[in-house]
């Protein structure tokens, strides 16, 4: 696992542009992958979902460290001037999961369907949405100490996307069916058994 130390030397207070628990954030990703692993039919899928889900928890810590460093030492008035008066009233400068738009984190923001093909496509899409979010952050934030860890997180989204693509390929090969999208191997064992036995 890669370790990233996040130290912001001269914060420019871009808290409003970051997300800790948004619909495409690290919290949803970690919960998605750590939940989906239980329904995966193959050990390599379970293992990689566990690894990536655990890594996403580390990414959540990076984002929390950034937000903490951007908000520590701000006065109530400075927070209110940046549009965070309501947040301050509820949480002071505590780190609390919500999207950049102020919507609280909700478990409805991630999916665990129990169907290997469906879940892997969900994971591929999730990584691309997270990459897009980081691209958007990098378009509006100029602080080097914030941008560098965001670039690192964006890079990891690309790696995860590639790994989920590999898992989809492995699954398709193991199912060995011309129509593997038409059934759920967890609940349609006759189709799975017939296709995997050749």
VENLINJO-V113052 format. One record per helix or strand of 3 or more residues. SS is the DSSP state (~ for helix, > for strand). FROM is the first residue (numbers start at 0). LEN is the number of residues. Records with the same first field share a line. If there is no record, write none. Layout:
SS->FROM-LEN + FROM-LEN
This chain:
~->14-3 + 25-14 + 42-29 + 75-6 + 84-7 + 106-3 + 115-25 + 143-32 + 179-3 + 188-9
